Amino acid sequence: MTDYDYILVGGGLQSGLLALALADRRPGVHVCMVEAADRIGGNHTWSFHAADVPPDVSRLIEPLVVAAWPAYEVRFRDHTRVVPSRYASVTSERFEAVVRRTIALHGWDLHLGTAATAVTAERVTLDSGATLHGRCIIDARGPSGVTGGCGYQKFLGLEVETDSPWPDQLPVMMDASVPQDDGFHFVYTLPLAPTRVLVEDTYFADGPELDRTVARQRIEAYLCQRVRRWRVMREESGVLPMPWHTPSAQPPGGPLVSGYAGGWFHPATGYSFPVALRLALTIATVPPQEAARAAAALARRLCPRWWFARFLNRLLFRLVPPHARWQVFARLYRTLPPAVLARFYALEFSAADAARIIVGRPPRINPLRAFGLSWSNP
């Protein structure tokens, strides 16, 4: 049996941020990371807004950034807007390089290609039969634990190399000028370099089914309108829950469940970076034995904002018909100041901000949807 101060089960965003935070704030601890795949970080692109990162820890995050922009754009049928707020992106490749370098620098242990078959508050059993003992065990193995009532954010993205410069210099977070079907439908683009862009076909939908063939065809049609030729360098996809239910509490006597399975994400946007970073910093500021208590205190502070975000999901998915959901986001981006948008994405909004988000002319709603009855398009 091997003893550690911290055992990080899973090698995704949450565990990587924890490793960086622990290296900065508790460099003398003994840490082990266990990941079932053969690499850290999987196949993802994570993005965040300036307000998502506290100023005093930006130096920890900047090495992860592959591209950053001074603003981002949104497009709807009736208007477009440039929001003057810094936006940055992190790729799995860069993430893995930085986290693995940090682990090696501190002499910590990394088990790749190794699944955890049992995880308790004190022990992790590996598929090899080995047992690891930890003072603080953090289970961050993904969103499988999210259950109950929810909508879904689903997407397929192609990262492509183009034959000519991409026409947009800023990220387009939502191009909802595209035809609306299967819920709120938009295209998300990240110009990572002059001739390299990530294009994602995205839906806020009632069901988790993603037709990859249709999504790929729509991305190709979108590309054809902007460049003549391109080459696909990478593909990624995801189906993320957008819940309106209250997540389950931490299992008594179990490990500290983090990431999506523990509810540590923004329910109304799907963004995980700001909450994952906040949890990592919280855990890294206390001794291993105090991590669960510190995480619980953070959860209590975030609880009203989580509740409001889930309330918004309930309104969006239960009351607004799928073809009209774009109107909700169009109104928000037409009326909300950049500072309110930033606080909302960072999950740091105030009660006054929440009131500004709710107050206003709503799209046409169907109260019968709350009881599971269908809506007929006019």
N, C-alpha and C positions, 0 to 999 in steps of 0.2 A: 504494500500500500504506500502511495506517495502523498505527502502532505503539501497543501498549498494555502496561501491566504485567500486567493480568488480562483475559481474555476469558471471559465466562460464557455458555456455549452452552445455551440453554433458559431459560425465564423462570418456572420453577416454584418450589416450596418451597426446594430446595437453593440455587439461584442467588439467590433473594431473601434468604435468611439470610446467604449469603456477602456480598452487597452491604451488608447492615446491619453485619456484623462488620468488613468492610474499612473502611467509613466511620468506625467507632469506633476501630479500632486502627491503620489505615494510611491516614488521611484524605488524604494527599498523592499517592496513587497514581492512575494513569490507568486507568479501568475501562470496558469495553464489555460490554453484555448483548445477546444476539441471541435473538429469540423468533419462531417461525414463526407463531404466532397473533397476533391484533390486540390482545391484552392480556396482562398478567402474571398469573400465578396460576391461570389456568384457571377451573374451576367446582368448588371443593372446600370442605370444612370440615376443618380440622386441629385436633386436640385434644392436650393434653399434661397431665402430672401435675406437681406442684410440684417433685419431685425430678429432673425432666427438665431443668430450667434451673438452672445454677449461680447462686448468689445474687449474684455480682458482675456478672452480665450480665442480670439480670432487667429492669433499666431499658431495655435494648435491645428486649426482647420485649414488655413491657407495652403499648406503643402498638399492637401487633397484635391485642390481646385484645378481643373483642367481648362476651364474657360469661365470668364465673368463679363458681365455687361452692366452699364450704368442704369439701364431701364429695361422694361419689357413691354410688349404690346398685346392688346386683345382686339379681336375683330368680331363684330356681330352684323346681322343683316342691315341694321339701321345706323350703326356708328362704329368707329374705331377709337382706340385711346392708347396713348403711350403713358405708362405709369413710371414716374422717375424714382425708381427704387432698385438698388443693386441686386442683381440676380446672378447666382453662380451654380456651376454644375460639377459633379464628382463622378468619375467613371469607376467601374469595378477594377479595371486594370491599375489605375493610379492608387485607388484605395488599398488594394492588396499590397502594392509595392511599399507604401508608407507604413502600413500596419506591420507587415513582416519585418521591415527594417527596425521598427520600434521594438518588436518582440526579441529580435536577435540582439539588439544593442543592450537590452536589460537581462539577457540570459534566461528569458522565460521559455517555457515549454510550449510546443505547438504540435498537436496531433492532427494531421490531415489524412483523409481517407479512412477515418475512424468514427464509427457511429456510437453514440451513447445509448445503451440499451435500457438503462435505469438511472433515474436522476432523483435524488432525495435532497433534503436540506443539508446533508453532511457528506454524501458520497455520490460519485458518478461511476457507474459500471460501464466499461467499454466492451465492444463486440469481441475484442480479443480475450475477454475474461478478466483483464486487469481492473483494479479498483483504485480510484483516486479519492482522496479525502480533502475537503476544503472547509475553511472557516466561513466562507461566503460563496455559495454556488448560485450562479445566475443562468437561468434557462432562457435562451434567446433563439429558439429553433424555428421561428417563422409563424405564419398566421393561421396554422391549422386549428388553433384553439378558439378562434372567433366563430361563435355560433349565434343563432337566434335571428330576430328580424333585422333585415338589412337590405340595402340596395348594393350595387356593385359599380366600381370603377374598373373598367377593363380596357386593355389597350394592346396594340401590336406596333412595334417601332422598327424602322429600318434606318441604320446609320449608313449613309452613302457618301461616296466620293464623286463629285460632279465634274463635268468637263469645263465648266465656267463658274465664276463666282456666284454664290447663292445671293439672290436679290435682296434679302432682308439681313441687315446687320444686327438687329436685335432679336432676341427670342420672341416668338409669338406663343404666348401661353395658351391662348384659346383662339383659334380661328373657327368661329361658329357660323361663318357664312356658307359653310357646306350644307348639303341637304340634311334635314333632321330626321333620324329614324333610330329605333331602339333606344329611346331616351334622349338625353342631351348628348349630341354628337359634335365633336370638334377635332381639329387637327392641331397638334402641338409640335413646334419646330424649335430646335436648338442649333444655331450656326456655330459649331465647335471650332471651325476654321473657315477661311474664305471659300474653300471648295469641299468642305466636309460638314454634313448636317445630319442631325437625327430628326426624323419625321415620324410622329406617332399618330395613329388613328385611334381616337379615344371615345368612350361612351360612359355616361352615367346611366346605367340601365337597371331594370328590375331583376334580370336574371344573369347568372354568371357565364352563360355560354358565349364564346367568342368565335366567330366565323373567321378564321385566319385567312382563308382564301379571299373572302370579300374585303377584309381589311387591307390585305396586301395589294389587291387591285385598286382600292381607293387611294392608297399611298402612291402607287405608280401613276395614277391619273393626276394626282396633285403635283407630283414631280414633273410630269410632262408639260404642265402649264407654266413651269418656271425655268427649267433647264432642258437642254436637248438630250444629253446622255449622262448616265450615272452608272456607278458600280456599287453593289451592295457589299459593305464591309462587315456588317454585324446585324443580327436580329435579336430583339428582346420582346418579351410580352409579359403580361401580368393580369391578374384578376384580384382586386383588392376590395375587401368589405367596406361598406359605408353604413355602419350600424345605427339603428335608432333605439336599440335595447340597451339596458345597463349591463356592462360586462361583468363576468363572474369575478368574485373576490379571489385574492391569492389563496391557493390551497393551504389549509392549516398544516403546519409541520412540513411543508414542502419547500422547494427552492424558490428563490425570487424569480418569478416569471416576468420577463421583459419583452420588448418588441411588440409585434402585432398580437401575439397570443396573450400577452398581459394587458392589452388595451393601450399601450404606450405609443399612440399615434394620433393624428388629427382626424376625428371621425368624418368631418364634413369636406375635407380636401384630399385625404389619402396621404398627405405628406407625413413622413415619419422622421425626417431629419431633426426638426426643432425639438420635438419631445424626446427623441432618443438621446440627443446631445444633453438636454437638461437632466435626464435621468443619469447619464454617465457622469456628469459633473457632480451631481448630488451624492452618488455612491462613492466617488473618489475623494470626497471631503471628509469622510468619517472612517473609523476603523472597520474592518470586515464584519465584526460582530454587530455593528450598528447599521449596516447597509439596509436591511429590510425595514427597520424603523424609519430611517431617513426617506426611503422610497415611499413608504406609507404616508409620511407627512407631505411629501410632494404631491402625491395623488390626491390628498384632501384639498390641497390648495388649487389643483387643477380641476377638481370635481365640478364646480359650477360651470366652467367653460366647456368641459366635456359634455355636461348635460345639455348646454345650449346648442353645441354642435350636433349632438344626436337629435335634438328637437328640430333643428333645421333639416336634417335628413328625413325625419318623419314627415315633415311638411312637403319636402321635395318629392319623395317617392310614394307617399300615401295619398296626397291631395292633388298634386299637380300632374295633369296628364303628360305622358312622355313627350308628345310633340310640342308641348308648350314650355318645357323646362328651360329652354334657352333664354326665355324672357326673364326668368329669375336672375340669371347671371348677367344678362344685359343691363338690367336695372341696377344691380349692385355696382357694376363697373361704370355706369353712367353717373351715379350719385355719390358714391363713397370717396372721401379724400384719401390720398395715398397713405397717410399715417394710419387711418383706420384699417385699410386693407392690410398694411404691414402687421399691425397688431393682431388682426384676425388670423392671418397665416401663421404667425408665431405662437398662437394660442395664448396671447397675453392681452386680449381685448378686455375693455371695461364694461360695466353695466350700461353706460351711456352708448358705447360702441354697439352693443347688442341691440339696443333700442333703435339705433340708426339703421341697422341691418334689417330689422323687422318692419319698421314703419315705412309705409309707401304703398303705392298702388300695386296689388299683387296681379299675377297672371290669372287667367280664368282657371278656377279650381273645380274639382269634382269631389264632393264630400263622400260619395259612394265608394271611392277608392279606398277609403279608410276601413271599409268593411269587406274588401277583397272583390268588389264588383267592378266590371269593366267599364271603360270609357269609350264612347263612340266618337270618332273624329267628325267634325262638322263637314 
